[in-house]
Amino acid sequence: MKALCRGELPLLLRAIHDPPKRLYLRGNGAHELLEQPAVAIVGARACSAYGSQVARMLGRELAATGVVVVSGLARGIDADAHRGALDAGGHTVAVLGCGIDRDYPAAHATLARRIAERSLVVSEYEPGVEPAPWRFPARNRIIAGLAVATVVVEARDRSGALITADFALEEGREVFAVPGEITSALSRGTNALLRVGATPLTRAADVLETIGIEPHRDAPVDHPWIALLPASVDELVRVTRLDAGRVATTLAELELLGLVAQGDGIFRAAQ
């Protein structure tokens, strides 16, 4: 376990209005990891299957380019963003709202260990400090402060993710929001961010291009559904024999990967 005093904090975190007096570190990652380009991915704890898949995909794609994925180890979007980064063999930083020796929530102890094996778990709170409701909004300023940009995947009206976005905006950092269904409570926060000027995010390349990082170019990805296009959701449901929700989620993933484009209700292979 290590600790950085205020003068040793990474430059971006040191620049925020209220930087922590000390940042405790746990894990095998060097503290220089906190100086690397980082993007925060945050959102609802009780997220949808779609939000979970998007968060994991974004974490995976961003980490594959060398970006450090920062989040709060919470249930839902946070955990899936961490898992996506780990899937890619990349780096991810978990920011706690309790003492550095705690894994909170306890259900994520295994995830915290996986993160610490190659990256870092950090907290401004010394060992032994219990989780408390007011500490989590406070830790959100550190999540935003470590990152050049913050992505909100899903958020309700009063989500803690919106607090993180507010901190990022106050510091002049870029804020992205994943557009959501206008009828979904999980989209109210993200759609509200879009109304006040957040940048819509429909693929990982959107954030990478904004922060000046070249998107990762793998060999072309082949997916069996490409051969079924052009098609509507209803047509794909009939052909694949999957339910409409599963089809819509898979199409959303293919759109985020840049493999599929949609227009007038018809999905086509991207050119």
KOLGU-596135 format. One record per atom (N, C-alpha, C, O, CB): z negated, y negated, x. Coordinates in steps of 0.02 Angstrom, whole numbers, padded with zeros to 5 digits, always signed. Glycine has a CB too. Layout:
% residues N
ZYX/...
% end
This chain:
% residues 271
+00000+00060+00042/+00000+00000+00000/+00000-00062+00044/-00038-00067+00092/-00061+00000-00048/+00043-00110+00027/+00049-00171+00065/+00039-00231+00019/+00039-00223-00043/+00118-00176+00101/+00030-00289+00048/+00024-00350+00008/+00059-00407+00045/+00052-00415+00106/-00050-00367-00006/+00096-00447+00008/+00128-00507+00035/+00090-00568+00010/+00078-00574-00050/+00204-00510+00014/+00072-00613+00055/+00042-00675+00033/+00097-00723+00011/+00156-00708+00020/-00001-00707+00090/+00079-00779-00019/+00128-00823-00049/+00183-00843+00000/+00242-00845-00018/+00094-00886-00076/+00166-00858+00062/+00216-00879+00111/+00263-00824+00131/+00316-00837+00161/+00182-00905+00171/+00246-00761+00116/+00288-00703+00134/+00330-00679+00075/+00369-00632+00084/+00245-00647+00160/+00322-00709+00017/+00360-00687-00041/+00434-00697-00031/+00455-00741+00007/+00337-00725-00104/+00475-00655-00064/+00548-00667-00061/+00565-00737-00086/+00530-00764-00129/+00586-00614-00102/+00617-00766-00058/+00634-00836-00070/+00641-00851-00145/+00614-00902-00168/+00698-00854-00035/+00675-00809-00182/+00685-00823-00254/+00620-00825-00292/+00610-00867-00335/+00731-00770-00284/+00574-00779-00275/+00510-00777-00310/+00466-00837-00289/+00430-00865-00330/+00473-00711-00296/+00470-00855-00226/+00431-00911-00201/+00453-00976-00234/+00414-01024-00239/+00438-00917-00125/+00516-00978-00258/+00544-01040-00285/+00524-01053-00358/+00538-01107-00383/+00618-01038-00280/+00493-01004-00392/+00478-01015-00463/+00419-01063-00470/+00384-01077-00422/+00462-00948-00498/+00410-01088-00531/+00359-01138-00544/+00288-01115-00526/+00248-01153-00500/+00361-01158-00617/+00273-01052-00541/+00206-01026-00531/+00209-00959-00495/+00196-00907-00525/+00168-01018-00599/+00226-00959-00430/+00231-00895-00394/+00163-00862-00387/+00112-00897-00386/+00263-00905-00325/+00161-00797-00382/+00096-00763-00374/+00065-00781-00306/+00101-00793-00257/+00104-00687-00380/+00000-00782-00305/-00034-00795-00241/-00025-00738-00192/-00023-00747-00131/-00109-00807-00253/-00018-00678-00220/-00009-00619-00179/+00031-00568-00219/+00024-00564-00280/-00079-00589-00157/+00072-00529-00185/+00111-00476-00218/+00096-00411-00183/+00112-00402-00124/+00188-00492-00217/+00066-00364-00220/+00050-00299-00193/+00110-00253-00201/+00146-00255-00251/-00012-00269-00228/+00121-00211-00151/+00179-00167-00150/+00156-00095-00142/+00112-00079-00102/+00229-00186-00093/+00188-00051-00180/+00175+00021-00173/+00242+00057-00171/+00284+00046-00214/+00132+00048-00232/+00252+00099-00121/+00314+00137-00116/+00341+00139-00046/+00315+00107+00000/+00366+00107-00162/+00394+00179-00038/+00423+00189+00028/+00476+00136+00045/+00499+00133+00102/+00454+00257+00032/+00495+00095-00003/+00545+00043+00012/+00515-00012+00056/+00456-00030+00048/+00572+00013-00054/+00555-00038+00102/+00533-00094+00144/+00528-00157+00102/+00563-00164+00052/+00581-00105+00204/+00483-00203+00121/+00476-00264+00080/+00539-00306+00081/+00548-00349+00038/+00416-00305+00105/+00582-00295+00131/+00647-00331+00133/+00691-00314+00074/+00738-00350+00058/+00684-00315+00199/+00676-00258+00040/+00713-00240-00020/+00710-00295-00072/+00757-00305-00111/+00685-00174-00050/+00654-00333-00073/+00645-00386-00122/+00688-00447-00106/+00694-00492-00148/+00573-00407-00124/+00719-00449-00048/+00763-00504-00030/+00835-00490-00048/+00878-00534-00045/+00758-00519+00045/+00850-00428-00066/+00919-00409-00083/+00938-00435-00152/+00895-00447-00194/+00927-00333-00079/+01004-00444-00164/+01026-00466-00231/+00999-00420-00285/+01006-00359-00281/+01102-00468-00235/+00967-00450-00336/+00935-00410-00388/+00952-00437-00456/+00961-00497-00465/+00859-00408-00378/+00955-00392-00505/+00967-00410-00575/+00912-00378-00617/+00898-00318-00609/+01038-00387-00599/+00881-00416-00660/+00831-00390-00706/+00864-00364-00769/+00909-00397-00796/+00777-00444-00723/+00843-00306-00792/+00866-00278-00856/+00805-00266-00899/+00761-00228-00880/+00908-00211-00845/+00802-00299-00956/+00743-00295-00999/+00764-00287-01072/+00822-00297-01089/+00698-00357-00990/+00715-00268-01114/+00732-00261-01185/+00676-00227-01223/+00620-00221-01199/+00796-00222-01193/+00693-00206-01283/+00645-00179-01330/+00614-00114-01306/+00648-00072-01276/+00677-00169-01397/+00550-00105-01321/+00517-00041-01308/+00542+00012-01357/+00560+00067-01337/+00440-00048-01312/+00543-00005-01421/+00568+00041-01472/+00642+00027-01481/+00663-00001-01532/+00528+00033-01540/+00681+00046-01432/+00753+00029-01433/+00792+00083-01471/+00765+00136-01487/+00780+00023-01361/+00854+00068-01485/+00899+00116-01518/+00929+00163-01466/+00923+00151-01406/+00955+00080-01557/+00960+00216-01489/+00995+00262-01443/+01050+00225-01406/+01063+00237-01347/+01024+00322-01481/+01083+00179-01442/+01136+00139-01410/+01106+00095-01355/+01133+00093-01300/+01171+00094-01463/+01051+00060-01369/+01020+00018-01319/+00998+00058-01258/+01006+00036-01201/+00962-00018-01348/+00969+00117-01270/+00948+00160-01216/+01007+00179-01171/+01002+00177-01109/+00916+00223-01244/+01062+00196-01202/+01121+00217-01163/+01151+00159-01125/+01172+00167-01067/+01174+00247-01210/+01153+00100-01155/+01179+00041-01121/+01135+00022-01061/+01161+00008-01007/+01184-00018-01169/+01069+00023-01071/+01024+00006-01016/+01032+00054-00957/+01033+00033-00900/+00951+00006-01040/+01036+00118-00973/+01043+00167-00919/+01109+00158-00883/+01113+00164-00822/+01037+00238-00947/+01161+00145-00921/+01227+00135-00891/+01230+00074-00847/+01257+00075-00792/+01280+00130-00946/+01201+00018-00872/+01200-00043-00832/+01159-00033-00768/+01180-00055-00714/+01172-00101-00872/+01101+00000-00774/+01061+00014-00715/+01100+00055-00664/+01097+00042-00604/+00998+00050-00734/+01136+00105-00688/+01174+00148-00644/+01231+00110-00611/+01241+00115-00550/+01203+00208-00683/+01269+00071-00650/+01327+00036-00622/+01307-00019-00574/+01339-00029-00522/+01370+00008-00679/+01255-00056-00591/+01233-00110-00546/+01206-00081-00481/+01222-00106-00427/+01180-00153-00581/+01164-00029-00486/+01136+00001-00426/+01189+00031-00381/+01182+00032-00320/+01085+00053-00445/+01243+00056-00411/+01297+00086-00372/+01332+00035-00327/+01363+00054-00277/+01348+00119-00418/+01327-00029-00343/+01357-00081-00302/+01309-00107-00249/+01328-00150-00209/+01382-00138-00346/+01247-00082-00249/+01197-00106-00202/+01150-00157-00230/+01105-00181-00195/+01231-00135-00143/+01159-00176-00294/+01113-00222-00327/+01047-00187-00341/+01046-00129-00362/+01144-00251-00392/+00991-00221-00330/+00926-00194-00347/+00912-00208-00420/+00918-00265-00443/+00870-00225-00301/+00894-00157-00458/+00879-00165-00529/+00804-00176-00538/+00763-00135-00516/+00903-00101-00569/+00785-00231-00569/+00715-00249-00579/+00697-00242-00653/+00735-00265-00696/+00701-00321-00553/+00641-00211-00667/+00617-00208-00736/+00542-00195-00736/+00510-00197-00684/+00655-00152-00776/+00514-00182-00796/+00442-00182-00804/+00409-00115-00816/+00350-00114-00834/+00425-00225-00856/+00445-00059-00808/+00419+00008-00817/+00396+00022-00888/+00365+00074-00901/+00361+00019-00770/+00410-00023-00935/+00389-00012-01004/+00433+00042-01037/+00484+00062-01009/+00394-00078-01044/+00411+00064-01095/+00451+00112-01133/+00517+00080-01153/+00523+00019-01152/+00413+00137-01195/+00566+00121-01171/+00628+00095-01197/+00676+00069-01144/+00690+00104-01095/+00614+00040-01246/+00700+00009-01153/+00753-00019-01111/+00732-00021-01038/+00772-00001-00995/+00771-00089-01134/+00671-00043-01023/+00648-00048-00953/+00654+00020-00918/+00684+00024-00865/+00575-00073-00950/+00626+00071-00948/+00626+00137-00917/+00697+00163-00907/+00711+00193-00855/+00586+00186-00959/+00740+00152-00956/+00809+00176-00949/+00847+00138-00894/+00889+00168-00860/+00846+00170-01015/+00833+00074-00886/+00865+00037-00831/+00843+00065-00764/+00884+00075-00719/+00847-00038-00835/+00778+00079-00756/+00754+00111-00694/+00788+00178-00683/+00811+00194-00628/+00677+00120-00697/+00791+00218-00736/+00820+00286-00730/+00894+00282-00710/+00918+00322-00670/+00812+00325-00795/+00930+00234-00739/+01000+00226-00722/+01009+00211-00648/+01054+00239-00616/+01032+00172-00763/+00968+00166-00621/+00972+00150-00550/+00957+00211-00507/+00990+00223-00456/+00923+00093-00532/+00907+00251-00527/+00891+00312-00490/+00948+00363-00495/+00962+00398-00447/+00825+00342-00517/+00980+00366-00554/+01037+00412-00562/+01091+00398-00510/+01124+00443-00485/+01066+00405-00632/+01100+00333-00494/+01152+00313-00448/+01130+00319-00375/+01169+00305-00329/+01174+00241-00462/+01068+00340-00363/+01043+00342-00295/+01030+00273-00267/+01028+00264-00206/+01091+00380-00251/+01021+00224-00311/+01011+00155-00289/+00938+00136-00289/+00894+00179-00293/+01050+00108-00333/+00926+00071-00285/+00857+00046-00281/+00837+00010-00345/+00878-00024-00376/+00850-00002-00221/+00775+00019-00364/+00748-00014-00423/+00676-00033-00410/+00639+00004-00378/+00755+00031-00486/+00655-00091-00435/+00587-00117-00426/+00554-00122-00493/+00581-00152-00540/+00588-00186-00390/+00495-00091-00499/+00455-00094-00561/+00399-00145-00552/+00361-00141-00503/+00427-00024-00579/+00393-00192-00598/+00341-00243-00595/+00288-00227-00647/+00303-00222-00707/+00372-00315-00607/+00226-00218-00625/+00172-00198-00669/+00134-00258-00697/+00133-00312-00667/+00124-00153-00632/+00103-00247-00755/+00059-00297-00784/-00013-00275-00779/-00054-00290-00822/+00077-00311-00857/-00030-00239-00724/-00097-00213-00713/-00104-00203-00638/-00060-00220-00599/-00110-00145-00752/-00161-00174-00617/-00172-00163-00546/-00118-00119-00514/-00090-00076-00547/-00239-00132-00535/-00105-00131-00451/-00051-00097-00416/-00063-00021-00411/-00017+00017-00400/-00042-00126-00346/-00126+00000-00419/-00143+00071-00415/-00135+00107-00481/-00145+00168-00484/-00213+00079-00390/-00116+00071-00534/-00109+00101-00600/-00037+00117-00615/+00009+00081-00593/-00139+00055-00654/-00025+00170-00653/+00041+00183-00682/+00034+00169-00757/+00000+00205-00793/+00066+00258-00668/+00067+00116-00780/+00061+00098-00850/+00130+00084-00879/+00168+00044-00852/+00015+00036-00859/+00146+00118-00935/+00105+00166-00971/+00097+00232-00933/+00139+00249-00891/+00135+00180-01040/+00043+00268-00947/+00028+00330-00911/+00085+00381-00919/+00097+00422-00875/-00037+00361-00937/+00121+00377-00975/+00177+00423-00987/+00232+00414-00936/+00275+00458-00929/+00205+00413-01057/+00232+00358-00900/+00285+00344-00851/+00260+00355-00780/+00290+00327-00733/+00310+00274-00859/+00207+00393-00771/+00182+00406-00704/+00234+00442-00661/+00242+00425-00602/+00118+00449-00707/+00270+00489-00690/+00321+00524-00651/+00378+00477-00633/+00403+00479-00577/+00349+00584-00692/+00398+00434-00679/+00450+00385-00664/+00427+00338-00609/+00466+00323-00564/+00469+00345-00728/+00365+00315-00612/+00338+00271-00560/+00340+00305-00492/+00357+00273-00442/+00266+00249-00577/+00324+00369-00490/+00326+00405-00426/+00397+00410-00400/+00408+00403-00340/+00296+00475-00434/+00444+00423-00444/+00514+00426-00423/+00537+00359-00394/+00573+00357-00344/+00560+00447-00482/+00517+00305-00426/+00535+00238-00402/+00504+00226-00333/+00537+00202-00288/+00513+00183-00452/+00440+00244-00326/+00404+00231-00263/+00432+00274-00206/+00426+00255-00148/+00330+00245-00272/+00462+00331-00222/+00488+00374-00169/+00542+00340-00128/+00548+00353-00068/+00516+00438-00199/+00583+00296-00160/+00636+00265-00122/+00637+00189-00128/+00672+00155-00090/+00702+00291-00145/+00598+00162-00174/+00599+00090-00186/+00528+00063-00189/+00486+00083-00149/+00638+00072-00251/+00513+00019-00237/+00448-00013-00239/+00422-00021-00310/+00460-00034-00357/+00451-00081-00206/+00357-00014-00317/+00320-00035-00376/+00278-00095-00353/+00244-00090-00301/+00274+00023-00406/+00279-00150-00390/+00245-00211-00367/+00201-00240-00423/+00212-00227-00482/+00295-00263-00344/+00151-00279-00403/+00107-00312-00450/+00072-00370-00415/+00059-00367-00355/+00056-00262-00481/+00057-00422-00453/+00015-00475-00426/-00059-00459-00432/-00101-00496-00407/+00030-00542-00461/-00074-00402-00465/-00143-00384-00478/-00168-00331-00429/-00134-00281-00416/-00151-00359-00550/-00226-00342-00401/-00254-00297-00352/-00275-00231-00383/-00279-00226-00445/-00314-00330-00317/-00289-00180-00342/-00310-00116-00370/-00371-00123-00415/-00416-00162-00402/-00326-00067-00313/-00370-00084-00469/-00426-00082-00515/-00419-00128-00575/-00459-00122-00622/-00487-00100-00479/-00371-00173-00575/-00363-00220-00632/-00333-00183-00691/-00280-00152-00686/-00318-00280-00612/-00367-00186-00748/-00346-00150-00807/-00287-00186-00841/-00281-00247-00835/-00404-00143-00856/-00244-00150-00877/-00192-00182-00917/-00225-00225-00971/-00276-00206-00999/-00144-00130-00949/-00195-00282-00986/-00220-00325-01040/-00159-00359-01070/-00111-00374-01035/-00272-00378-01013/-00161-00373-01136/-00101-00401-01170/-00075-00464-01137/-00014-00473-01133/-00118-00416-01241/-00119-00508-01113/-00095-00572-01085/-00064-00563-01017/-00028-00608-00993/-00152-00621-01081/-00077-00506-00984/-00049-00497-00916/+00025-00480-00917/+00061-00491-00868/-00088-00442-00880/+00049-00453-00973/+00119-00433-00975/+00167-00492-00981/+00217-00493-00945/+00131-00386-01034/+00154-00542-01023/+00196-00602-01021/+00193-00636-00952/+00243-00663-00929/+00174-00652-01075/+00134-00634-00919/+00128-00665-00853/+00172-00628-00802/+00204-00659-00760/+00055-00665-00830/+00173-00561-00806/+00213-00523-00758/+00288-00534-00769/+00328-00523-00723/+00197-00449-00762/+00307-00554-00830/+00378-00564-00844/+00408-00619-00801/+00468-00618-00786/+00389-00581-00917/+00367-00669-00780/+00393-00721-00736/+00412-00693-00668/+00455-00719-00634/+00342-00778-00729/+00377-00638-00648/+00393-00607-00584/+00458-00566-00590/+00499-00567-00544/+00335-00561-00560/+00466-00532-00646/+00529-00496-00658/+00588-00544-00653/+00636-00531-00617/+00529-00460-00727/+00584-00601-00689/+00638-00650-00687/+00642-00683-00619/+00697-00698-00595/+00627-00703-00741/+00585-00693-00587/+00584-00728-00523/+00615-00689-00466/+00640-00719-00418/+00515-00746-00505/+00613-00623-00469/+00643-00582-00416/+00718-00576-00422/+00752-00554-00375/+00612-00513-00418/+00746-00596-00480/+00816-00581-00495/+00860-00644-00497/+00837-00697-00516/+00821-00545-00562/+00922-00636-00476/+00970-00691-00482/+00995-00698-00553/+01020-00751-00572/+01028-00680-00433/+00989-00644-00592/+01011-00645-00662/+00969-00597-00702/+00944-00547-00676/+01087-00628-00668/+00961-00611-00766/+00923-00568-00812/+00969-00546-00869/+01004-00587-00899/+00861-00605-00840/+00968-00482-00884/+01007-00453-00939/+00960-00429-00993/+00915-00389-00979/+01053-00395-00914/+00968-00453-01054/+00929-00430-01111/+00974-00383-01152/+01026-00404-01177/+00902-00490-01155/+00954-00320-01158/+00996-00271-01192/+00983-00271-01267/+01030-00278-01306/+00984-00200-01163/+00921-00262-01288/+00902-00267-01358/+00835-00303-01362/+00793-00295-01318/+00897-00196-01392/+00825-00343-01414/+00762-00380-01420/+00752-00401-01492/+00798-00426-01525/+00760-00441-01373/+00692-00392-01517/+00674-00418-01583/+00658-00492-01577/+00661-00521-01523/+00613-00378-01612/+00641-00522-01633/+00629-00594-01635/+00577-00618-01585/+00587-00669-01552/+00607-00614-01704/+00522-00581-01578/+00467-00602-01534/+00458-00553-01477/+00401-00537-01459/+00403-00609-01574/+00511-00529-01450/+00508-00480-01397/+00485-00511-01331/+00500-00569-01317/+00577-00447-01387/+00449-00471-01291/+00430-00494-01224/+00491-00505-01181/+00488-00544-01133/+00385-00444-01192/+00546-00471-01197/+00608-00481-01158/+00632-00553-01164/+00662-00580-01117/+00662-00433-01182/+00620-00584-01222/+00640-00654-01230/+00598-00700-01187/+00622-00753-01166/+00635-00674-01304/+00535-00681-01175/+00493-00720-01130/+00522-00717-01059/+00525-00768-01024/+00420-00693-01130/+00544-00658-01039/+00576-00651-00974/+00639-00694-00969/+00650-00727-00919/+00593-00577-00960/+00679-00693-01022/+00740-00734-01023/+00722-00808-01019/+00757-00846-00985/+00780-00720-01087/+00670-00829-01054/+00649-00899-01051/+00629-00919-00981/+00646-00973-00957/+00591-00912-01100/+00591-00875-00946/+00572-00890-00877/+00634-00898-00834/+00638-00943-00792/+00527-00833-00849/+00683-00853-00843/+00744-00857-00803/+00781-00922-00817/+00805-00954-00770/+00790-00797-00819/+00787-00941-00880/+00821-01003-00897/+00786-01064-00868/+00818-01111-00844/+00827-01011-00973/+00719-01063-00869/+00681-01119-00842/+00693-01127-00767/+00689-01183-00740/+00607-01109-00855/+00707-01072-00733/+00719-01075-00661/+00793-01083-00645/+00812-01081-00586/+00692-01012-00628/+00834-01093-00696/+00905-01103-00684/+00943-01040-00665/+00997-01044-00636/+00915-01154-00631/+00915-00983-00682/+00948-00919-00668/+00994-00900-00726/+00984-00923-00782/+00895-00862-00656/+01043-00859-00712/+01090-00837-00763/+01057-00788-00810/+01020-00744-00789/+01153-00805-00731/+01070-00796-00876/+01044-00749-00926/+01103-00720-00965/+01146-00756-00990/+00994-00784-00974/+01104-00654-00970/+01154-00618-01008/+01122-00583-01067/+01063-00563-01063/+01192-00566-00963/+01159-00575-01121/+01134-00538-01179/+01189-00491-01203/+01248-00510-01207/+01112-00586-01235/+01170-00430-01218/+01217-00381-01245/+01223-00394-01320/+01173-00388-01356/+01194-00307-01231/+01282-00411-01345/+01289-00424-01417/+01270-00363-01458/+01282-00306-01438/+01361-00446-01434/+01240-00375-01516/+01220-00319-01559/+01241-00330-01631/+01267-00382-01649/+01145-00309-01555/+01229-00279-01672/+01246-00282-01743/+01206-00338-01777/+01146-00344-01767/+01234-00214-01778/+01239-00377-01818/+01205-00433-01850/+01155-00410-01902/+01112-00449-01924/+01256-00480-01882/+01159-00347-01923/+01112-00321-01973/+01051-00286-01941/+01006-00265-01977/+01148-00271-02019/+01050-00281-01876/+00996-00244-01842/+00941-00291-01818/+00955-00342-01787/+01024-00205-01784/+00879-00274-01832/+00822-00313-01807/+00820-00313-01731/+00796-00361-01701/+00755-00286-01836/+00845-00259-01701/+00844-00254-01628/+00895-00301-01595/+00894-00311-01535/+00859-00183-01607/+00939-00330-01635/+00989-00376-01609/+00972-00449-01621/+01006-00493-01596/+01056-00360-01640/+00919-00462-01658/+00904-00532-01676/+00890-00573-01614/+00913-00630-01608/+00845-00535-01724/+00851-00546-01568/+00835-00583-01508/+00895-00595-01463/+00905-00650-01438/+00782-00548-01469/+00935-00543-01452/+00993-00551-01409/+01045-00597-01441/+01074-00639-01407/+01025-00482-01394/+01057-00590-01505/+01105-00634-01538/+01081-00706-01539/+01121-00752-01536/+01119-00610-01610/+01015-00716-01544/+00987-00784-01540/+00999-00813-01471/+01014-00873-01464/+00912-00784-01556/+00992-00773-01419/+01006-00796-01351/+01079-00817-01344/+01095-00868-01312/+00990-00742-01299/+01123-00780-01374/+01195-00797-01372/+01208-00864-01406/+01250-00903-01384/+01237-00742-01404/+01172-00877-01461/+01182-00940-01497/+01161-01000-01454/+01189-01055-01462/+01142-00939-01562/+01112-00990-01410/+01089-01047-01370/+01120-01049-01301/+01099-01087-01258/+01013-01045-01364/+01171-01007-01290/+01210-01015-01229/+01206-00959-01178/+01235-00966-01124/+01191-01075-01197/+01171-00905-01193/+01171-00848-01147/+01242-00820-01142/+01282-00827-01188/+01121-00793-01170/+01257-00789-01086/+01324-00761-01074/+01328-00692-01106/+01286-00649-01092/+01340-00758-00999/+01379-00679-01148/+01386-00611-01176/+01401-00561-01121/+01441-00575-01076/+01442-00610-01229/+01371-00503-01124/+01384-00450-01075/+01412-00390-01111/+01380-00362-01156/+01320-00431-01037/+01473-00371-01093/+01504-00312-01123/+01520-00258-01072/+01543-00204-01090/+01568-00332-01158/+01506-00272-01008/+01516-00223-00954/+01478-00247-00893/+01463-00306-00886/+01593-00214-00938/+01463-00200-00848/+01425-00218-00789/+01462-00269-00746/+01430-00311-00714/+01411-00156-00747/+01528-00267-00746/+01567-00314-00706/+01555-00386-00726/+01564-00431-00684/+01642-00298-00712/+01535-00399-00788/+01522-00468-00810/+01468-00500-00767/+01476-00557-00745/+01501-00469-00884/+01414-00465-00756/+01360-00493-00716/+01377-00492-00642/+01360-00539-00605/+01294-00455-00728/+01411-00440-00619/+01429-00436-00548/+01475-00493-00528/+01467-00523-00475/+01462-00369-00533/+01525-00507-00571/+01572-00561-00555/+01536-00628-00553/+01552-00670-00511/+01629-00563-00606/+01488-00638-00598/+01453-00702-00601/+01410-00713-00538/+01405-00770-00514/+01409-00705-00663/+01381-00660-00512/+01338-00669-00452/+01377-00656-00387/+01347-00655-00333/+01279-00622-00456/+01443-00647-00393/+01485-00644-00334/+01485-00577-00298/+01493-00575-00237/+01464-00695-00287/+01477-00523-00335/+01478-00456-00305/+01537-00417-00333/+01548-00416-00393/+01412-00417-00318/+01575-00386-00289/+01634-00349-00310/+01613-00286-00348/+01572-00248-00323/+01677-00330-00249/+01640-00276-00408/+01624-00214-00445/+01640-00153-00404/+01688-00152-00366/+01661-00212-00512/+01600-00100-00414/+01609-00038-00377/+01674-00005-00401/+01686+00004-00460/+01549+00010-00388/+01716+00013-00354/+01780+00044-00370/+01778+00118-00352/+01792+00136-00295/+01839+00009-00333/+01762+00159-00400/+01765+00232-00389/+01837+00256-00403/+01879+00217-00425/+01714+00269-00435/+01848+00319-00390/+01910+00348-00412/+01915+00342-00487/+01864+00341-00521/+01915+00423-00390/+01976+00337-00514/+01982+00328-00586/+01943+00381-00625/+01944+00440-00608/+02056+00331-00606/+01908+00359-00676/+01868+00404-00717/+01911+00433-00773/+01944+00397-00809/+01805+00368-00746/+01908+00499-00778/+01946+00532-00832/+01896+00552-00885/+01841+00576-00870/+01986+00594-00805/+01915+00542-00948/+01871+00562-01003/+01915+00594-01055/+01969+00569-01071/+01831+00500-01033/+01893+00651-01082/+01936+00688-01129/+01956+00648-01190/+02008+00663-01220/+01900+00750-01151/+01917+00597-01210/+01935+00559-01269/+01994+00513-01258/+02026+00492-01306/+01875+00519-01293/+02009+00497-01195/+02066+00452-01182/+02130+00481-01211/+02173+00444-01235/+02074+00440-01105/+02137+00547-01207/+02197+00580-01233/+02201+00576-01309/+02255+00588-01337/+02199+00652-01210/+02145+00561-01342/+02144+00557-01416/+02163+00488-01442/+02172+00479-01502/+02075+00577-01442/+02168+00440-01397/+02180+00371-01418/+02255+00355-01419/+02293+00387-01384/+02145+00322-01370/+02276+00307-01461/+02235+00263-01504/+02208+00300-01565/+02240+00346-01592/+02276+00203-01526/+02149+00278-01587/+02118+00309-01646/+02062+00264-01671/+02036+00223-01635/+02090+00379-01628/+02045+00274-01735/+01988+00239-01764/+01926+00282-01756/+01931+00340-01736/+02001+00221-01839/+01868+00254-01771/+01806+00293-01768/+01811+00352-01816/+01792+00408-01799/+01745+00249-01785/+01835+00340-01877/+01840+00395-01926/+01884+00451-01901/+01868+00510-01910/+01868+00368-01993/+01940+00433-01869/+01985+00485-01842/+01951+00525-01787/+01960+00586-01783/+02050+00453-01816/+01913+00491-01745/+01878+00526-01690/+01822+00570-01718/+01809+00623-01690/+01849+00476-01640/+01790+00549-01771/+01739+00591-01803/+01770+00656-01827/+01742+00710-01817/+01705+00554-01862/+01828+00651-01858/+01861+00711-01884/+01883+00757-01827/+01874+00818-01831/+01923+00691-01927/+01911+00728-01774/+01938+00769-01719/+01883+00800-01678/+01886+00859-01660/+01984+00727-01675/+01831+00761-01661/+01778+00785-01617/+01724+00824-01653/+01685+00861-01623/+01747+00728-01580/+01720+00814-01721/+01668+00846-01762/+01598+00822-01744/+01549+00858-01753/+01673+00922-01756/+01594+00762-01717/+01530+00731-01702/+01513+00680-01756/+01558+00658-01793/+01530+00697-01632/+01449+00662-01762/+01432+00612-01813/+01455+00543-01791/+01467+00531-01732/+01356+00613-01827/+01459+00497-01839/+01486+00430-01825/+01445+00393-01773/+01472+00356-01733/+01490+00390-01889/+01379+00402-01775/+01336+00367-01727/+01350+00389-01656/+01354+00347-01611/+01263+00380-01743/+01358+00454-01646/+01373+00480-01579/+01441+00456-01555/+01449+00438-01497/+01371+00558-01579/+01490+00455-01600/+01557+00431-01582/+01555+00357-01562/+01584+00337-01512/+01605+00441-01640/+01519+00317-01603/+01515+00245-01588/+01480+00232-01521/+01501+00189-01484/+01477+00209-01644/+01428+00270-01507/+01392+00262-01443/+01436+00280-01384/+01436+00245-01333/+01328+00304-01442/+01474+00334-01389/+01519+00355-01335/+01574+00303-01325/+01592+00288-01268/+01549+00424-01350/+01601+00276-01379/+01652+00225-01373/+01625+00162-01340/+01659+00130-01300/+01682+00208-01441/+01562+00145-01357/+01531+00086-01326/+01524+00097-01250/+01535+00051-01211/+01461+00073-01357/+01505+00158-01230/+01499+00173-01159/+01567+00168-01125/+01572+00140-01070/+01469+00243-01148/+01619+00194-01156/+01686+00189-01127/+01710+00117-01122/+01745+00099-01075/+01736+00231-01168/+01691+00076-01171/+01708+00004-01167/+01673-00029-01109/+01703-00068-01072/+01689-00031-01232/+01609-00013-01099/+01572-00042-01044/+01600-00021-00976/+01596-00058-00928/+01498-00024-01049/+01627+00040-00974/+01658+00064-00913/+01728+00035-00902/+01759+00045-00850/+01662+00139-00914/+01752-00002-00952/+01819-00031-00946/+01875+00017-00959/+01932+00004-00940/+01827-00061-00879/+01860+00075-00990/+01910+00126-01002/+01944+00119-01069/+02000+00144-01079/+01880+00195-00996/+01910+00085-01115/+01934+00081-01184/+01930+00008-01208/+01883-00028-01190/+01893+00127-01231/+01979-00012-01247/+01977-00078-01279/+01987-00069-01353/+02022-00023-01375/+02032-00125-01248/+01956-00114-01392/+01958-00108-01464/+01988-00170-01495/+01974-00226-01474/+01888-00096-01492/+02030-00160-01545/+02059-00215-01582/+02078-00193-01652/+02111-00142-01661/+02120-00243-01545/+02057-00233-01703/+02073-00217-01772/+02049-00147-01792/+02081-00113-01832/+02147-00222-01783/+01992-00127-01764/+01963-00063-01783/+01994-00002-01749/+01975+00054-01764/+01967-00054-01855/+02042-00014-01705/+02075+00041-01670/+02056+00039-01596/+02059-00014-01564/+02153+00037-01680/+02037+00096-01569/+02020+00101-01498/+02080+00128-01459/+02112+00177-01479/+01957+00146-01487/+02094+00094-01403/+02151+00112-01361/+02128+00118-01289/+02079+00087-01269/+02208+00060-01367/+02165+00158-01250/+02150+00162-01179/+02164+00094-01147/+02216+00064-01160/+02192+00217-01145/+02118+00071-01106/+02126+00006-01073/+02184+00010-01024/+02196+00061-00992/+02061-00016-01037/+02220-00045-01020/+02278-00047-00975/+02256-00063-00903/+02298-00066-00858/+02329-00100-00999/
% end
